[in-house]
Amino acid sequence: MDVNAAVAAAAAIAGVLTGVIAMLAFRWSEREQKRPTRTSLHTDPVLPPGVDTVLSVLRSSAVVLDEADAVVKASSAAYALGLVRGGKLAVEPMLQMARDTRRDGEIRQVELDLPRRGTGRGEALAVSARVAPLGSRLVLLLVEDLTEARRIEAVRRDFVANVSHELKTPVGALSLLSEAVMDASDDPEAVERFAGRMQIEATRLTNLVQELIDLSRVQNDDPLEDAEPVRVDELVAEAIDRCRHQAGTKQITMAAGGTADLHVWGNRGQLAAALGNLVENAVNYSPARTRVGIAARRVSGSGGDMIELAVTDQGIGISDKDKERIFERFYRVDPARSRATGGTGLGLAIVKHVVASHGGEVTVWSAQGQGSTFTLRLQEAGVARDRAQQHPDLDEEDAQTTASALSPDSTAYETLPAPEVLP
């Protein structure tokens, strides 16, 4: 009987211990469930009905704070911008705005510059923050990223300033020259000299306006809407013809070579303008009795075969600090030489936009005193041969004409053996 009593006592003690352990586990589970997590911060039931749905469709970063400044809900964009960290609003000016709005119920708005997370280079995010009461206890913070809008506005402002400056120079020169012509009306030689200068300035003004139109067109148009297979040989021949006079004046040899019968996919007019600008720059920035080469070749890419067009010169070269800016509008490596050649500083900007809109890229290799090589990489028209019958401009007769124009026997061109000339 004593044994039975001992067993009963032991069973009672085990039951009590099991109950205590179960109660402790239940309390611990409740405590863990109440602990705030990133997921619970996104969807908390204290939000008024429908607010969660409205906030999910807003483009702005949204943060909802309770009366203790704890984050009730925050969008993913708010975390990405670094507004919320550890369940708290991490931007002190916004937190102060939320407290003021909670106190008096007034809507507040401010623009702030926030440091980018993880850069350490002083770069800032421009944001617009708007705080409004949400019900009786909550405060809603909406943050709009203005960084890209400010960048575009700065580019537009600089562009307008640069255009005004570039137009002012030839217009002012024309005004002064016209006065000089009037004052020298009785001197035929002076009138002829001033009239020649006026023609130069008028040509420069015309070129500037035309390149502004071209730049606007390549920025606004989608070249792939009217895309077609374009013969690279034709683009090279047209670029050389465009610069034949300038090259002849400076006794510069124009050399075309590389792989023949290649095709790229895109807008023929824009591609011709881009390559023509590169060849024209090469001629303008090369000394007399040098060589400018245009080479084409097929290379393998991650998305299929690509066509590389390289324009090489033996000109003044480009310094490392200038390489980062040469594709900016109106930027010139040598302003004095640009004035002498009539350059507008828009040619490479047009090249950059054309190539980017065609899904390609443009790169530059250069060394001061050794020349430069600009390389266009564009998508190959892999179906060009299959579509030849649908495009009369790609028929056999035109192919023979282009091959004849680029033949080594032509006096205008020499064979350039070199995709290997590429750096």
Wavefront OBJ file of the C-alpha trace (Angstrom):
o trace
v 0.000 0.000 0.000
v 2.937 2.273 0.718
v 4.143 1.563 -2.812
v 0.833 2.618 -4.327
v 0.869 5.819 -2.312
v 4.365 6.620 -3.523
v 3.374 6.019 -7.142
v 0.310 8.228 -6.762
v 2.389 10.993 -5.199
v 4.939 10.768 -7.990
v 2.204 10.924 -10.628
v 0.685 13.977 -8.960
v 4.034 15.743 -8.857
v 4.653 14.930 -12.562
v 1.218 16.280 -13.484
v 1.859 19.501 -11.599
v 5.242 19.944 -13.316
v 3.725 19.275 -16.729
v 1.048 21.891 -16.094
v 3.614 24.456 -14.961
v 5.790 23.807 -18.027
v 2.805 24.082 -20.351
v 1.723 27.381 -18.760
v 5.256 28.817 -19.080
v 5.471 27.723 -22.731
v 2.097 29.337 -23.438
v 3.179 32.616 -21.818
v 6.494 32.558 -23.733
v 4.638 31.954 -27.004
v 2.316 34.882 -26.329
v 5.300 37.123 -25.563
v 7.035 36.100 -28.822
v 3.884 36.725 -30.834
v 3.551 40.213 -29.372
v 7.175 41.093 -30.132
v 7.269 43.538 -33.118
v 8.767 42.124 -36.305
v 9.342 43.584 -39.760
v 6.380 41.588 -41.055
v 4.048 42.698 -38.297
v 5.068 46.298 -38.870
v 3.787 46.041 -42.434
v 0.346 44.725 -41.564
v -0.954 45.756 -38.145
v -4.694 45.488 -37.465
v -4.889 48.914 -35.784
v -5.052 50.626 -39.207
v -8.489 51.968 -40.151
v -10.354 49.802 -42.674
v -9.228 50.379 -46.274
v -6.108 52.380 -45.392
v -3.799 49.432 -45.974
v -5.206 48.966 -49.491
v -4.848 52.663 -50.321
v -1.246 52.817 -49.109
v -0.293 49.737 -51.136
v -1.112 51.484 -54.441
v 0.662 54.764 -53.679
v 3.914 55.443 -55.517
v 5.269 57.374 -52.526
v 7.030 55.703 -49.612
v 4.487 55.405 -46.768
v 5.034 55.172 -43.007
v 2.289 55.090 -40.347
v 3.253 55.991 -36.761
v 1.269 55.437 -33.558
v 1.091 57.719 -30.509
v 4.413 56.307 -29.201
v 6.245 57.017 -32.489
v 6.385 53.293 -33.233
v 5.999 52.214 -36.845
v 2.606 50.604 -37.388
v 3.089 50.113 -41.130
v 5.888 50.906 -43.578
v 6.109 50.204 -47.282
v 9.052 48.364 -48.809
v 10.180 51.607 -50.465
v 10.443 53.227 -47.017
v 12.856 50.502 -45.921
v 14.788 50.809 -49.192
v 15.269 54.555 -48.670
v 16.456 53.946 -45.102
v 13.530 55.789 -43.508
v 12.676 52.936 -41.119
v 15.216 51.010 -39.060
v 14.529 48.700 -36.151
v 10.840 49.535 -36.094
v 11.510 53.261 -35.700
v 11.484 56.244 -38.048
v 15.195 56.937 -38.553
v 14.983 60.500 -39.916
v 14.833 62.986 -37.041
v 13.307 65.954 -38.970
v 10.469 63.715 -40.194
v 9.938 62.330 -36.686
v 9.683 65.867 -35.288
v 7.172 66.769 -38.004
v 5.088 63.737 -37.040
v 5.077 64.777 -33.374
v 4.039 68.338 -34.243
v 1.235 67.094 -36.484
v 0.021 64.689 -33.795
v -0.094 67.599 -31.343
v -1.972 70.176 -33.430
v -3.446 68.142 -36.311
v -1.937 70.351 -39.044
v -0.576 68.958 -42.319
v 3.112 69.689 -42.862
v 5.442 69.356 -45.841
v 9.195 69.822 -46.244
v 11.973 68.961 -48.711
v 15.079 67.294 -47.297
v 18.431 65.951 -48.505
v 19.145 62.529 -47.011
v 22.490 60.667 -47.137
v 22.505 57.550 -49.284
v 22.919 54.355 -47.328
v 26.276 52.648 -47.680
v 27.930 55.075 -50.130
v 30.008 57.225 -47.792
v 30.697 59.640 -50.685
v 28.475 62.507 -49.601
v 25.824 61.716 -52.183
v 22.332 62.759 -51.108
v 18.771 61.750 -51.831
v 16.400 64.646 -52.423
v 12.986 63.843 -50.929
v 9.718 65.623 -50.257
v 8.028 64.584 -46.977
v 4.367 65.238 -46.174
v 2.825 64.438 -42.769
v -0.898 64.293 -42.030
v -3.048 62.939 -39.168
v -4.672 59.552 -39.748
v -7.604 59.093 -37.413
v -7.321 60.139 -33.784
v -4.062 58.369 -32.849
v -2.070 57.662 -35.982
v 0.090 59.855 -38.210
v 0.746 59.204 -41.907
v 4.088 60.113 -43.520
v 4.391 60.122 -47.335
v 7.864 60.550 -48.849
v 8.507 61.227 -52.541
v 11.974 60.675 -54.052
v 12.872 63.813 -56.022
v 16.473 62.858 -56.840
v 15.890 61.965 -60.492
v 13.570 64.940 -61.047
v 16.207 67.310 -59.678
v 18.899 65.722 -61.850
v 16.760 66.131 -64.964
v 15.994 69.727 -64.032
v 19.712 70.449 -63.552
v 20.500 68.905 -66.949
v 17.751 70.966 -68.572
v 18.952 74.153 -66.887
v 22.558 73.553 -67.929
v 21.426 72.710 -71.446
v 19.499 75.964 -71.795
v 22.450 77.933 -70.429
v 24.872 76.214 -72.808
v 22.595 76.697 -75.820
v 22.239 80.388 -74.981
v 26.000 80.756 -74.767
v 26.675 78.819 -77.970
v 24.085 80.796 -79.924
v 25.295 84.099 -78.537
v 28.801 83.672 -79.973
v 27.975 83.397 -83.705
v 25.048 85.825 -83.435
v 27.280 88.419 -81.785
v 29.961 87.866 -84.398
v 27.455 88.338 -87.221
v 26.273 91.588 -85.650
v 29.809 92.973 -85.360
v 30.738 91.865 -88.875
v 27.644 93.469 -90.356
v 28.600 96.764 -88.709
v 32.121 96.380 -90.082
v 30.712 95.837 -93.576
v 28.633 99.004 -93.301
v 31.616 101.038 -92.119
v 33.812 99.666 -94.946
v 31.261 100.146 -97.711
v 33.800 102.120 -99.766
v 36.505 99.442 -99.407
v 35.671 96.429 -101.612
v 38.504 94.295 -100.225
v 37.382 94.829 -96.621
v 33.762 94.114 -97.559
v 34.804 90.863 -99.208
v 36.898 89.857 -96.193
v 34.137 90.616 -93.703
v 31.537 88.887 -95.878
v 33.680 85.751 -95.876
v 33.824 85.835 -92.078
v 30.069 86.282 -91.980
v 29.614 83.166 -94.088
v 31.789 81.192 -91.659
v 29.763 82.339 -88.644
v 26.481 81.709 -90.457
v 27.619 78.173 -91.284
v 28.577 77.587 -87.659
v 25.168 78.828 -86.519
v 23.408 76.617 -89.050
v 25.384 73.568 -87.924
v 24.552 74.260 -84.287
v 20.836 74.562 -84.956
v 20.853 71.401 -87.069
v 22.647 69.404 -84.379
v 20.194 70.663 -81.764
v 17.386 69.384 -83.981
v 19.177 66.059 -84.452
v 19.739 65.672 -80.712
v 16.106 66.431 -79.968
v 14.978 63.916 -82.593
v 17.126 61.034 -81.336
v 15.998 61.674 -77.759
v 12.284 61.704 -78.569
v 11.990 59.101 -81.325
v 12.039 55.342 -80.943
v 14.451 54.193 -83.685
v 13.379 50.571 -83.447
v 9.860 51.381 -84.654
v 11.268 51.709 -88.176
v 14.163 49.292 -87.715
v 15.543 47.358 -90.637
v 18.707 45.469 -91.554
v 21.348 48.074 -92.399
v 24.521 47.245 -94.303
v 27.596 48.260 -92.362
v 29.489 48.784 -95.638
v 26.954 51.430 -96.637
v 27.276 53.220 -93.305
v 31.071 53.289 -93.656
v 30.935 54.531 -97.260
v 28.501 57.305 -96.333
v 30.628 58.413 -93.359
v 33.745 58.587 -95.534
v 31.941 60.527 -98.270
v 30.706 62.983 -95.650
v 34.279 63.828 -94.605
v 36.012 63.478 -97.959
v 36.513 67.238 -98.458
v 37.898 67.928 -94.957
v 40.207 64.927 -95.188
v 41.457 65.958 -98.627
v 42.201 69.492 -97.431
v 44.389 68.112 -94.604
v 45.820 65.263 -96.746
v 44.399 62.694 -94.332
v 44.123 59.131 -95.627
v 40.713 57.499 -95.076
v 41.025 53.718 -94.689
v 38.156 51.218 -94.473
v 38.565 47.553 -93.685
v 37.598 44.631 -91.517
v 34.881 42.053 -92.144
v 32.653 42.687 -95.151
v 28.936 42.060 -95.651
v 27.840 42.726 -92.063
v 24.411 44.002 -91.049
v 23.120 45.780 -87.978
v 19.513 46.216 -86.892
v 18.188 49.753 -86.473
v 17.292 53.104 -87.989
v 19.553 53.719 -90.974
v 19.512 57.522 -90.773
v 20.408 57.650 -87.077
v 23.137 55.038 -87.392
v 24.667 56.895 -90.344
v 24.630 60.148 -88.355
v 26.333 58.496 -85.367
v 29.136 56.921 -87.400
v 29.496 60.081 -89.482
v 29.977 62.161 -86.333
v 32.756 59.866 -85.128
v 34.583 59.971 -88.457
v 34.169 63.738 -88.692
v 35.614 64.182 -85.207
v 38.540 61.939 -86.100
v 39.327 64.062 -89.152
v 38.894 67.390 -87.354
v 41.141 66.420 -84.435
v 43.881 64.763 -86.503
v 46.953 66.596 -87.784
v 47.674 66.788 -91.494
v 49.060 63.798 -93.413
v 47.851 61.222 -90.885
v 45.464 58.303 -91.150
v 41.863 57.674 -90.050
v 40.619 54.084 -90.118
v 37.172 52.515 -89.878
v 37.089 48.783 -89.137
v 34.108 46.457 -88.705
v 33.981 42.988 -87.205
v 31.620 40.465 -85.625
v 32.097 39.578 -81.951
v 30.268 37.213 -79.620
v 28.057 38.670 -76.928
v 25.898 37.316 -74.116
v 22.739 38.021 -76.109
v 24.085 36.867 -79.469
v 26.524 38.162 -82.045
v 27.323 41.868 -82.024
v 28.893 44.142 -84.623
v 31.781 46.385 -83.619
v 32.571 49.519 -85.618
v 35.865 51.130 -84.616
v 37.011 54.578 -85.738
v 40.738 55.113 -85.114
v 42.731 58.321 -85.558
v 46.247 59.584 -84.909
v 45.132 62.835 -83.355
v 45.820 64.717 -80.139
v 44.288 62.045 -77.888
v 42.102 62.474 -74.815
v 43.251 62.722 -71.204
v 41.802 60.438 -68.535
v 39.876 63.253 -66.878
v 38.277 64.242 -70.185
v 37.206 60.676 -71.078
v 34.501 60.773 -68.411
v 32.914 63.909 -69.905
v 33.388 63.765 -73.658
v 29.832 62.481 -74.222
v 28.300 65.437 -72.356
v 26.511 68.054 -74.410
v 28.711 70.988 -75.431
v 31.791 69.533 -73.713
v 34.990 70.018 -75.704
v 38.402 68.510 -75.021
v 40.153 71.444 -76.715
v 37.869 74.524 -76.932
v 40.407 76.467 -79.006
v 40.619 73.709 -81.620
v 36.818 73.384 -81.632
v 36.476 77.062 -82.477
v 38.926 76.589 -85.312
v 37.073 73.573 -86.706
v 33.576 74.895 -86.036
v 32.643 72.092 -83.644
v 29.468 72.448 -81.577
v 30.199 69.937 -78.802
v 27.020 67.979 -79.595
v 28.371 65.311 -81.942
v 29.363 62.758 -79.304
v 26.185 63.394 -77.317
v 24.203 62.441 -80.424
v 26.347 59.322 -80.860
v 25.696 58.279 -77.261
v 21.911 58.678 -77.542
v 21.697 56.880 -80.885
v 23.709 53.890 -79.707
v 21.845 53.656 -76.383
v 18.448 53.784 -78.096
v 19.593 50.892 -80.338
v 20.501 48.766 -77.338
v 24.243 49.121 -77.903
v 27.163 50.917 -76.313
v 30.000 53.237 -77.268
v 33.453 53.065 -75.697
v 36.647 55.034 -76.150
v 40.341 54.212 -75.874
v 42.779 57.068 -76.077
v 46.257 58.179 -75.103
v 47.451 61.758 -75.341
v 49.639 62.260 -78.376
v 48.852 58.775 -79.718
v 45.302 59.137 -80.990
v 41.913 57.676 -80.097
v 39.658 54.757 -80.983
v 35.894 55.057 -80.606
v 34.054 51.740 -80.806
v 30.348 51.284 -81.476
v 28.890 47.919 -80.470
v 25.472 47.214 -82.018
v 23.175 44.230 -82.408
v 23.646 42.183 -85.557
v 20.686 41.756 -87.889
v 20.730 37.976 -87.857
v 17.711 37.716 -90.161
v 19.006 40.263 -92.685
v 19.610 37.683 -95.416
v 16.140 36.157 -94.946
v 14.558 39.585 -95.351
v 16.649 40.651 -98.348
v 13.794 39.943 -100.745
v 11.492 42.184 -98.700
v 14.018 45.071 -98.748
v 15.055 46.128 -102.281
v 17.853 48.266 -100.864
v 19.638 45.067 -99.868
v 19.620 43.429 -103.306
v 22.633 42.066 -105.156
v 23.141 45.157 -107.310
v 23.511 47.437 -104.276
v 25.822 44.937 -102.627
v 28.110 44.999 -105.673
v 28.032 48.801 -105.761
v 29.072 49.059 -102.117
v 31.768 46.417 -102.500
v 33.184 48.320 -105.468
v 33.190 51.578 -103.512
v 35.136 49.933 -100.688
v 37.538 47.921 -102.830
v 41.284 48.238 -102.242
v 41.718 49.499 -105.814
v 39.681 52.617 -105.114
v 41.758 55.763 -104.807
v 39.556 57.050 -101.988
v 40.124 54.142 -99.607
v 42.810 51.787 -98.425
v 42.355 48.396 -96.853
v 42.674 48.454 -93.082
v 43.614 44.927 -91.979
v 42.693 45.505 -88.476
v 39.935 44.657 -86.255
v 43.283 43.838 -84.565
v 44.041 47.565 -84.465
v 41.483 47.878 -81.738
v 43.153 48.435 -78.375
l 1 2 3 4 5 6 7 8 9 10 11 12 13 14 15 16 17 18 19 20 21 22 23 24 25 26 27 28 29 30 31 32 33 34 35 36 37 38 39 40 41 42 43 44 45 46 47 48 49 50 51 52 53 54 55 56 57 58 59 60 61 62 63 64 65 66 67 68 69 70 71 72 73 74 75 76 77 78 79 80 81 82 83 84 85 86 87 88 89 90 91 92 93 94 95 96 97 98 99 100 101 102 103 104 105 106 107 108 109 110 111 112 113 114 115 116 117 118 119 120 121 122 123 124 125 126 127 128 129 130 131 132 133 134 135 136 137 138 139 140 141 142 143 144 145 146 147 148 149 150 151 152 153 154 155 156 157 158 159 160 161 162 163 164 165 166 167 168 169 170 171 172 173 174 175 176 177 178 179 180 181 182 183 184 185 186 187 188 189 190 191 192 193 194 195 196 197 198 199 200 201 202 203 204 205 206 207 208 209 210 211 212 213 214 215 216 217 218 219 220 221 222 223 224 225 226 227 228 229 230 231 232 233 234 235 236 237 238 239 240 241 242 243 244 245 246 247 248 249 250 251 252 253 254 255 256 257 258 259 260 261 262 263 264 265 266 267 268 269 270 271 272 273 274 275 276 277 278 279 280 281 282 283 284 285 286 287 288 289 290 291 292 293 294 295 296 297 298 299 300 301 302 303 304 305 306 307 308 309 310 311 312 313 314 315 316 317 318 319 320 321 322 323 324 325 326 327 328 329 330 331 332 333 334 335 336 337 338 339 340 341 342 343 344 345 346 347 348 349 350 351 352 353 354 355 356 357 358 359 360 361 362 363 364 365 366 367 368 369 370 371 372 373 374 375 376 377 378 379 380 381 382 383 384 385 386 387 388 389 390 391 392 393 394 395 396 397 398 399 400 401 402 403 404 405 406 407 408 409 410 411 412 413 414 415 416 417 418 419 420 421 422 423
